[in-house]
Amino acid sequence: MKLARTDLICSRPKKKSYADLERKDIEFEIGDKIFLKVSPWKNVLHFSRKGKLNLRFIEPYEILERTGLVAYRLALPLEPNRYRSDPSHVLTLDEIESKLDLMYDEKLVKILAHEIKELKIKAWH
C-alpha cells in the first residue's frame, strides 16, 4: 500500500503537466454573452432529456460582473424559460426535401484550421 501511494504521489505532477498543456485560460469582458454549462446530475432530468442527449450548455447570457478569478455574475432570468408551442415551428412534409435512396451530397465549405499533433511514436492529422 505504501509503495502504491508513493507511486501515485510521484505521478501527480506529471499528470498535472499533461493536463495543463490542454488547459486554456479564457477571460471574458463585462457585456460579453456566454453559454451556461449545465452539469448532469444522476437521476435528474434537465429539459426533459436524459443521458447523453441531455443539454450541456444553455442560452447565451450576458456577463454583469466578474466576481472572482474565473467566476462571473450572469444576467439570468427570474424564472426558467418554458417553450410555448408555436405552429410556425412545425415543418410539414412538403417543406422537407428527401430522396428515396436516402443519399445526400456532401459539399466542403471551408477548412478553418489544421494542426498536426506529434507524439513520441506517431504523428497524425
C-alpha positions as CSV (number, residue, x, y, z in Angstrom):
1,M,0.0,0.0,0.0
2,K,2.8,2.4,0.8
3,L,4.5,1.7,-2.5
4,A,1.3,2.3,-4.4
5,R,0.7,5.5,-2.5
6,T,4.2,6.9,-3.2
7,D,3.8,5.9,-6.9
8,L,0.6,7.9,-7.1
9,I,2.1,10.9,-5.3
10,C,5.1,10.9,-7.7
11,S,2.9,10.6,-10.8
12,R,0.7,13.5,-9.8
13,P,3.0,16.3,-11.1
14,K,3.4,14.5,-14.4
15,K,-0.3,14.1,-14.9
16,K,-0.8,17.8,-14.0
17,S,1.7,18.9,-16.5
18,Y,-0.1,17.0,-19.2
19,A,-3.5,18.4,-18.2
20,D,-2.0,22.0,-18.1
21,L,-1.0,21.6,-21.8
22,E,-4.6,21.2,-22.8
23,R,-6.0,23.9,-20.4
24,K,-6.5,27.4,-21.8
25,D,-7.2,30.4,-19.6
26,I,-10.2,32.3,-21.1
27,E,-11.2,35.7,-19.8
28,F,-14.4,37.5,-20.6
29,E,-15.4,41.1,-20.5
30,I,-18.5,42.7,-18.9
31,G,-21.2,42.7,-21.5
32,D,-20.0,39.5,-23.3
33,K,-22.5,36.8,-23.8
34,I,-21.6,33.2,-22.9
35,F,-23.3,29.9,-22.7
36,L,-24.1,28.5,-19.3
37,K,-22.8,25.0,-18.7
38,V,-25.4,22.6,-17.1
39,S,-23.8,19.9,-15.1
40,P,-25.5,16.5,-15.5
41,W,-26.8,15.0,-12.2
42,K,-27.6,11.4,-11.7
43,N,-31.4,10.6,-12.0
44,V,-32.2,14.3,-12.6
45,L,-33.9,15.3,-15.9
46,H,-32.9,18.6,-17.3
47,F,-35.1,20.0,-20.1
48,S,-37.0,16.6,-20.4
49,R,-34.0,14.7,-21.8
50,K,-32.0,12.0,-20.1
51,G,-28.5,10.7,-20.6
52,K,-26.1,11.7,-23.4
53,L,-28.8,13.6,-25.2
54,N,-29.1,16.0,-22.3
55,L,-28.1,19.6,-23.0
56,R,-24.6,20.6,-21.8
57,F,-24.9,24.3,-22.4
58,I,-27.9,26.6,-22.5
59,E,-28.7,30.0,-23.9
60,P,-26.2,32.8,-24.1
61,Y,-26.4,35.0,-21.0
62,E,-24.8,38.4,-20.6
63,I,-21.9,38.9,-18.1
64,L,-22.8,41.5,-15.5
65,E,-19.6,41.5,-13.4
66,R,-16.5,39.5,-12.5
67,T,-16.7,38.1,-9.0
68,G,-13.5,36.0,-8.9
69,L,-10.6,34.8,-10.8
70,V,-12.8,32.6,-13.0
71,A,-16.2,33.4,-11.7
72,Y,-18.7,35.8,-13.2
73,R,-22.2,37.0,-12.4
74,L,-24.7,36.4,-15.2
75,A,-28.0,38.1,-16.1
76,L,-30.1,35.1,-15.5
77,P,-33.9,35.2,-15.9
78,L,-36.0,35.2,-12.7
79,E,-37.9,32.1,-14.0
80,P,-36.6,29.4,-16.3
81,N,-37.8,29.9,-19.9
82,R,-40.5,27.5,-20.9
83,Y,-41.2,26.7,-24.5
84,R,-44.6,27.9,-25.8
85,S,-46.0,25.9,-28.6
86,D,-46.0,27.9,-31.9
87,P,-47.5,26.4,-35.1
88,S,-44.8,28.2,-37.2
89,H,-42.2,25.9,-35.6
90,V,-43.8,22.8,-37.1
91,L,-42.5,21.7,-40.5
92,T,-44.8,20.0,-43.0
93,L,-43.6,17.0,-45.1
94,D,-43.8,19.2,-48.2
95,E,-41.1,21.5,-46.8
96,I,-38.6,18.7,-46.2
97,E,-36.6,17.6,-49.2
98,S,-35.6,13.9,-49.2
99,K,-34.5,11.4,-51.7
100,L,-35.9,7.9,-52.0
101,D,-32.5,6.3,-51.7
102,L,-31.8,8.4,-48.5
103,M,-28.5,9.7,-50.0
104,Y,-27.2,13.3,-49.8
105,D,-24.5,15.3,-51.4
106,E,-21.6,16.4,-49.2
107,K,-20.1,19.8,-50.0
108,L,-16.9,21.0,-48.4
109,V,-17.3,24.7,-47.5
110,K,-14.0,25.7,-45.9
111,I,-11.3,24.3,-43.7
112,L,-10.8,26.8,-40.9
113,A,-7.8,25.3,-39.1
114,H,-5.4,22.4,-39.5
115,E,-2.9,21.2,-37.0
116,I,-0.6,18.2,-36.7
117,K,-0.1,16.6,-33.3
118,E,3.1,14.8,-32.8
119,L,3.7,12.3,-30.1
120,K,6.8,10.2,-29.3
121,I,5.9,7.4,-31.6
122,K,3.2,8.6,-34.0
123,A,2.2,11.7,-35.9
124,W,-1.3,12.2,-37.2
125,H,-3.6,14.9,-38.5
